[in-house]
Amino acid sequence: MFNKKQESAKPQFEKFDTLIGKATVIEGTIKTEEPLRVDGSVQGEIISKADLIIGESGRIKGNIACQNLLLAGRVEGNISASGQLHITATGTLQGDASIRSFIVDEQGTFDGKCQMVQDSTSQVIPSVTEPEPSQQQDSGSRPGGSSRRNR
């Protein structure tokens, strides 16, 4: 159980396609398929199919979905990463994380809940995923939407 090593893509935090500079403020949703570095401020969601770097001066107020995340700045929101979340000594996360691998350097800050996922396709930010169609409840439904069935 503990000796199994899983093959996973190593995060590529040295290379990025787009830079949001220190003096830049963006409001709204950012969607990208290439690596992104944020040194400015974003108020809204970031949805990336690649790696994301939040520099020391980077500030995010909103949810993030990405492959791997290097956090040296501040995030107020939930994170869903199909790979690794690395919070550096200057990084702060105020929110929940659904991730496959988690590293927090000494003096890095994490205030929230963490869910470790096995499947790299699991991304659990409700506002990022498509809403599920309404499910009909059977007569044996209990409050809260769950039902118990005898098999």
Buried (B, 14 or more C-beta within 10 A) or exposed (E): EEEEEEEEEEBEBEEBEEBBEEEEEBEEBBEBEEBBBBBBBBBBBBBBEBBBBBBBBBBBBBBBBBBBBBBBBBBBBBBBBBBBBBBBEBBBBBBBBBBBBBEBEEEBBBEEEBEEBEEBEBBBBEEBEEEEEEEEEEEEEEEEEEEEEEE
